[in-house]
Amino acid sequence: MSNIEFVGLKSAPSKSLKLKGKKVHVTDQVSCTNTRIYMKRYEDFVQYHGAVSTKNIKEADIILVDTCAVTQQREDMSLEMVKKSETLAKGGAKIIVCGCLAGINPKRLQEYYKGDFFSPKNEKHLAQILDLDEEEAKFLDPYNIRGRFMGADYTDVSLGLRLGIYACTLAHQIDNVISLHWIPWLGRFLDYSQAANVKAYAISVSQGCLGNCSFCVIPMSKGETASLPISFIIEKIQSLCADGVKKIILTSEDVGAYGVDLGATVVDLLEHIHRIKEEFYLYINFIDPRWLRLHGSDLVKISKLGKIRFLQFPLQSGSNSVLRRMRRAYQMEQVLPHILEFRRRAPKVTLGTQIIAGFPGETLEELEETRQIVKKNYFHRTDIIDFTNRPGADTEKMDSHLPQDEIRKRVCLLQKEIRTPFIMPSY
């Protein structure tokens, strides 16, 4: 088995093989790239102890259910996946709910589900659930590399979405053989949709977030930033290149916070990566715009070198007053000049952002400020998402929450200003 199939397992397969004869199934993925990497890791761990994977949930002895709770929609999708798994599972199968729902809203999860679960902050509980001792849980040591090949693996979705994903996957298959980047809009599309590319490999460079955003509940599930040493990341990329991998996604809850716990920075990481001589491309999800204040000029300089193809800076709003209520650690005038520098000095880099529409108390004037940012086409891809009030977030205590129909109107208003030829959903 190659060194990139069994992610992070540096020792030989377990001698105990306590799960030999068992079959493990991982449900369709509803979460972010980083959590999808973790799900692959959990599957690897179960295989490491003797089980074999199956795509048929009805024959599985162990079912790992991926969940997300960053928005109400994702939480509802996750609960549907839990219920579906219970319905399809054979008698005696062990269902284990993983992912952020278990850390963000365990109370609601337990209203629907009475079985085993664990959050990303408590991964070693997986070993306990499977009756494996603590020594056998060392695969979860944060100094083990975490990664996986990408590729959209939805099956239980609408026909239209499925066809769109298949078309996107086909475009990537062609691009992996014969570059399609000579078609500008298609090249941009391929850059920001690497999650659908089965030959793109994603590495989780850190876990957790240093932010204190009033709307966000991710720290409840994943905690503060814990970074993988630079040497481990370099070694992994070199091994990937040796195996012919050309497209590498660097991911985290905030790649920009990389290294704060190690006395290093994201710039240090990228400089070391750029010293690798092999040919490959980087796609980076996500960098909080706050880091542009510290590293903007250096990031532009590194981007000019040609390895970086995609960078995402989630602005969340174009209004300074909304950003203050969101507790984002920047104002627009502190980050937009750097975005313009990327457009001017590193024009081959595809830039992405995310905007939240309908934040509590958002006035029409604040909405217009955001609309103007979207309209000016600073970014090649802009995702507009509905504000959803998450349990445990500080926005729960805020006044002036907007009606859902008004939020949807604002989403549609902002989407009309986007000039990207067509947008594939994020997965």
C-alpha positions in Angstrom: 0.0 0.0 0.0 1.4 3.4 -1.0 2.5 6.0 1.6 -0.4 8.3 0.5 -3.2 5.8 0.9 -2.8 5.2 4.6 -2.8 8.8 5.8 -0.6 9.4 8.9 -0.1 5.8 9.9 3.7 5.7 10.2 4.0 2.3 11.8 3.1 -1.2 10.4 -0.5 -2.4 10.6 -1.7 -3.3 14.0 -0.8 -6.8 15.1 -4.0 -7.1 17.1 -6.3 -6.7 14.1 -9.2 -6.5 16.6 -11.6 -5.4 13.9 -10.6 -8.2 11.4 -13.7 -9.5 9.6 -15.6 -6.2 10.0 -16.7 -3.9 7.3 -16.7 -0.1 7.6 -18.8 2.4 5.6 -18.4 6.2 5.5 -21.6 8.1 4.7 -21.9 10.8 2.0 -19.9 13.9 3.0 -21.7 17.0 4.0 -18.8 18.8 5.7 -15.9 21.1 4.8 -12.7 19.8 3.2 -10.9 19.8 6.5 -13.5 17.5 8.2 -13.6 15.3 5.1 -9.9 14.8 5.7 -10.6 13.7 9.2 -13.3 11.3 8.1 -10.8 9.6 5.8 -8.5 9.4 8.8 -11.1 7.7 10.9 -11.8 5.2 8.1 -8.1 4.5 7.8 -7.9 3.9 11.5 -10.7 1.3 11.4 -9.0 -0.4 8.4 -5.7 -0.2 10.3 -7.2 -2.5 12.9 -8.3 -5.1 10.3 -11.6 -3.9 8.9 -12.3 -3.5 5.2 -14.2 -0.7 3.5 -17.5 -1.1 1.8 -19.6 1.3 -0.2 -22.8 -0.6 0.7 -24.1 0.7 4.0 -26.4 -2.3 4.4 -23.5 -4.7 4.8 -21.4 -2.6 7.1 -20.6 -3.5 10.7 -19.2 0.0 11.5 -20.8 3.1 10.0 -19.1 6.5 10.3 -21.5 9.3 9.8 -20.1 12.7 8.7 -21.8 15.8 10.1 -21.6 19.6 9.9 -23.4 22.3 11.8 -21.8 25.5 10.5 -25.3 26.5 9.2 -28.8 25.4 10.0 -29.1 23.8 6.5 -25.9 21.7 7.1 -27.2 20.7 10.5 -30.5 19.5 9.1 -28.7 17.6 6.3 -26.5 16.0 8.9 -29.5 14.8 11.0 -31.1 13.4 7.9 -28.0 11.5 7.2 -28.0 10.1 10.8 -31.6 9.0 10.5 -31.0 7.5 7.0 -28.0 5.5 8.4 -30.1 4.1 11.2 -32.7 3.1 8.8 -30.4 1.3 6.3 -28.0 -0.2 8.9 -28.2 -4.0 9.4 -29.0 -5.3 12.9 -26.1 -5.1 15.2 -24.1 -2.5 13.2 -22.3 0.1 15.2 -23.2 3.7 14.1 -20.7 6.4 15.1 -21.6 10.0 14.5 -18.5 12.2 13.8 -17.9 15.8 12.8 -18.8 19.2 14.0 -22.5 18.6 14.9 -21.3 16.4 17.8 -19.4 19.4 19.2 -21.6 22.3 18.2 -25.1 21.0 18.9 -24.9 17.7 20.8 -28.2 18.4 22.5 -30.1 18.5 19.2 -28.2 15.4 18.0 -29.3 13.5 21.1 -32.9 14.4 20.5 -32.7 12.3 17.3 -30.0 9.8 18.0 -29.1 7.8 21.1 -25.9 6.1 19.9 -22.2 6.8 20.0 -20.7 10.1 18.8 -17.5 12.3 19.3 -16.4 15.8 18.2 -13.2 16.7 16.4 -11.8 17.9 19.8 -12.3 14.5 21.3 -11.1 12.2 18.5 -9.5 9.6 20.7 -13.0 8.7 21.9 -13.3 6.7 18.6 -10.8 4.2 20.0 -12.9 3.8 23.2 -16.1 3.3 21.2 -14.4 0.5 19.3 -12.9 -1.0 22.5 -9.4 -0.2 21.4 -6.9 0.9 24.1 -5.2 4.2 24.3 -2.0 2.9 22.9 -3.8 2.0 19.7 -5.2 5.5 19.4 -1.9 7.1 18.8 -2.8 7.5 15.1 -4.6 10.7 16.3 -1.4 12.3 17.5 -1.5 15.9 16.0 2.0 15.3 14.6 0.7 12.7 12.2 0.0 14.2 8.8 -3.7 14.4 7.8 -4.8 14.4 4.2 -6.8 12.7 1.4 -7.5 12.7 -2.3 -10.5 14.8 -3.1 -13.5 14.1 -5.4 -17.2 14.8 -4.9 -18.8 11.7 -3.3 -22.4 12.8 -3.0 -24.9 10.2 -4.2 -28.1 11.1 -2.4 -28.6 14.5 -4.1 -30.9 15.9 -6.8 -30.3 14.8 -10.4 -29.4 18.3 -11.5 -26.8 18.7 -8.8 -25.4 15.3 -9.5 -25.1 16.0 -13.3 -23.3 19.3 -12.4 -20.8 17.5 -10.2 -20.2 14.9 -12.9 -19.6 17.6 -15.4 -17.2 19.4 -13.1 -15.4 16.1 -12.4 -15.1 15.4 -16.1 -13.6 18.8 -16.7 -10.9 18.1 -14.0 -10.1 14.7 -15.6 -9.5 16.4 -18.9 -7.4 19.2 -17.3 -5.3 16.6 -15.4 -4.2 15.3 -18.8 -4.4 18.4 -21.1 -4.4 21.8 -19.4 -7.6 23.7 -20.0 -6.2 26.9 -18.3 -5.8 28.5 -21.7 -9.6 29.2 -21.5 -9.5 32.0 -18.9 -13.0 31.5 -17.3 -12.7 27.7 -17.4 -9.2 27.9 -15.8 -10.7 30.0 -13.0 -13.5 27.6 -12.5 -11.1 24.7 -12.3 -9.0 26.5 -9.8 -11.8 27.1 -7.3 -13.4 23.7 -7.7 -10.5 21.5 -6.8 -12.7 19.7 -4.3 -14.2 17.9 -7.3 -10.8 16.8 -8.6 -10.1 13.2 -7.7 -6.4 13.8 -8.4 -6.1 16.8 -6.0 -4.7 15.9 -2.6 -5.7 18.0 0.4 -3.5 18.4 3.4 -4.8 19.7 6.7 -1.9 22.0 7.9 -3.6 22.9 11.2 -6.8 22.5 13.2 -8.8 25.1 15.0 -9.2 28.9 14.8 -8.0 31.9 16.7 -11.0 34.0 15.8 -13.8 35.2 18.0 -16.4 35.9 15.4 -19.9 36.6 16.9 -21.6 34.3 14.4 -19.3 31.4 14.4 -19.4 28.1 16.4 -16.5 26.3 14.9 -14.2 26.9 17.9 -16.7 25.0 20.0 -16.0 21.9 17.9 -12.4 22.3 16.9 -10.7 24.6 19.5 -7.8 26.9 19.0 -5.2 26.5 16.3 -2.8 23.5 16.5 -0.3 23.4 13.6 1.6 20.6 12.0 5.4 21.2 11.9 6.6 22.6 8.6 9.0 19.7 8.1 6.2 17.2 8.2 4.2 19.1 5.5 7.3 19.4 3.3 8.0 15.7 3.6 4.4 14.9 2.7 4.4 17.2 -0.4 7.7 15.7 -1.6 6.3 12.2 -1.3 3.1 13.2 -3.1 5.2 14.8 -5.9 7.2 11.5 -6.2 3.9 9.7 -6.7 2.9 12.1 -9.5 0.5 14.4 -7.6 0.4 17.8 -9.2 -2.4 19.6 -7.4 -2.3 20.1 -3.6 -4.9 21.8 -1.4 -3.7 23.4 1.8 -6.7 23.6 4.2 -7.6 24.5 7.7 -10.3 26.4 9.6 -7.8 29.3 9.0 -4.6 28.6 7.0 -3.6 32.2 7.8 -3.3 31.3 11.5 -0.8 28.5 10.7 2.2 28.4 12.9 1.1 30.8 15.7 1.5 27.9 18.2 4.9 27.0 16.7 6.5 30.4 16.5 6.1 30.4 12.7 3.8 32.0 10.1 1.9 31.0 7.0 4.6 32.9 5.1 7.3 30.7 6.5 5.3 27.6 5.5 4.8 28.9 1.9 8.4 29.9 1.5 9.5 26.4 2.5 7.0 24.8 0.2 8.2 26.9 -2.7 11.7 25.6 -2.3 10.5 22.1 -3.4 11.8 21.8 -6.9 9.1 19.5 -8.3 6.3 20.9 -10.4 2.9 21.2 -8.6 0.2 23.8 -7.8 -1.2 25.0 -4.6 -4.9 25.8 -3.7 -5.4 27.5 -0.3 -8.6 27.4 1.7 -9.0 29.6 3.7 -7.1 32.7 4.9 -8.9 35.0 7.3 -8.5 38.5 5.8 -7.1 39.7 9.1 -3.7 38.1 8.1 -3.5 40.4 5.1 -2.7 43.2 7.6 0.4 41.4 8.7 1.4 39.3 5.6 -0.4 40.8 2.6 2.7 42.1 0.8 4.6 38.8 1.5 1.7 36.7 0.2 1.5 38.7 -3.0 5.3 38.3 -3.5 5.0 34.5 -3.0 2.0 34.3 -5.3 4.0 35.9 -8.1 6.3 32.8 -8.1 3.6 30.7 -9.9 2.9 27.8 -7.7 -0.2 29.2 -6.0 -3.4 29.0 -8.2 -6.2 29.8 -5.7 -6.5 31.8 -2.5 -9.7 32.3 -0.6 -10.2 35.3 1.7 -13.7 35.2 3.3 -14.6 38.9 3.8 -18.1 38.0 5.2 -19.3 41.6 4.7 -18.3 44.8 2.8 -19.5 47.1 5.6 -17.2 48.1 8.4 -20.0 48.5 10.9 -21.2 45.0 10.2 -17.6 43.7 10.4 -17.4 45.3 13.9 -20.6 43.5 15.0 -19.2 40.3 13.5 -16.0 40.9 15.5 -13.9 40.4 12.4 -10.4 41.8 13.1 -10.1 44.1 10.1 -11.8 46.9 8.3 -12.3 47.1 4.5 -9.6 49.7 4.0 -7.1 47.4 5.6 -7.6 44.5 3.3 -8.9 45.8 -0.1 -5.6 47.3 -1.1 -3.9 43.9 -0.7 -6.7 42.3 -2.8 -6.0 44.9 -5.5 -2.3 44.1 -5.3 -3.0 40.4 -6.0 -5.1 41.4 -9.0 -2.3 43.6 -10.3 0.9 41.8 -9.4 -0.3 38.1 -9.4 -3.0 38.1 -12.0 -2.9 34.3 -12.6 -4.0 33.6 -9.0 -7.7 33.0 -8.7 -9.2 34.8 -5.7 -12.3 33.7 -3.8 -14.4 35.1 -1.0 -17.5 34.5 1.0 -20.2 37.0 2.0 -22.9 36.5 4.7 -26.2 38.2 3.8 -28.7 39.3 6.4 -26.5 39.6 9.5 -28.5 40.8 12.5 -29.3 44.5 12.3 -27.9 44.8 8.8 -29.4 48.1 7.5 -30.1 48.9 3.8 -27.1 51.2 3.8 -24.8 48.4 5.1 -26.3 46.0 2.5 -25.5 48.6 -0.2 -21.9 48.8 1.0 -21.6 45.1 0.6 -23.3 45.1 -2.8 -20.8 47.6 -4.1 -17.9 45.4 -3.0 -19.5 42.4 -4.8 -20.3 44.5 -7.9 -16.7 45.8 -8.3 -15.6 42.3 -9.0 -12.6 42.2 -6.7 -12.8 38.4 -6.6 -13.1 35.7 -9.3 -15.5 33.6 -7.1 -17.9 35.0 -4.6 -20.1 32.7 -2.5 -23.2 34.4 -0.9 -24.6 32.5 2.1 -27.7 33.1 4.3 -27.1 34.2 7.8 -28.2 31.5 10.2 -28.4 31.8 13.9 -26.4 29.0 15.5 -26.9 27.8 19.1 -24.0 29.0 21.3 -23.0 31.8 19.0 -23.1 35.3 20.4 -25.5 36.4 17.7 -28.1 34.5 19.7 -28.2 37.4 22.1 -28.4 40.1 19.4 -31.5 42.1 18.6 -32.9 42.9 15.2 -32.7 39.5 13.6 -34.1 39.7 10.1 -36.9 37.5 8.8 -35.8 34.6 6.7 -37.6 35.8 3.6 -35.8 39.1 3.9 -32.4 37.3 4.2 -33.2 35.3 1.1 -34.0 38.6 -0.8 -30.7 40.0 0.2 -28.9 36.8 -0.9 -30.6 37.0 -4.3 -29.8 40.8 -4.6 -26.1 40.1 -4.0 -26.0 37.1 -6.3 -27.2 39.2 -9.2 -24.1 41.3 -8.9 -21.7 38.3 -9.4 -20.2 38.1 -12.8 -18.7 34.7 -12.6 -19.8 32.7 -15.7 -21.3 30.0 -13.6 -21.0 28.8 -10.0 -20.7 25.2 -8.8 -21.7 24.6 -5.2 -19.0 24.2 -2.6 -18.6 20.8 -1.1 
